[in-house]
Amino acid sequence: MKRICVYPKDVQLVTGRSERYGRNIIADIKNKLKKQKHQLITIDEFCNYMGLETSDVEPLIR
C-alpha cells in the first residue's frame, strides 16, 4: 500500500537534513496552502513546494 502523506521523518530522508528542518518545512507548506494544524501534507504538495519530481521522491518514502 502506498502512502500519500508526508511526515517530518520523510522530509529528513529526502533532504538529508534534520527532523526539526522537516517540521519547519511542513509548517511552511501548511501556511502557504492555508491548511489547518490537523490537516496533512501530501507527497504531491511537498514535491511542488520543494521543486522535486514525485517519481523521484516516492521510492524514498516507505
NORDA-V166813 format. One record per pair of residues at least 12 apart in sequence whose C-alpha atoms are under 6 Angstrom apart, sorted by the first residue. I is the first residue (numbers start at 1). GAP is how many residues later the second one is. D is the distance in whole Angstrom. If there is no record, write none. Layout:
i: (I:I)
gap: (GAP:GAP)
d: (D:D)
This chain:
i: (4:4:5:5:5:6:6:6:8:8)
gap: (38:39:36:37:38:35:36:37:14:15)
d: (5:6:6:4:6:6:6:6:4:5)
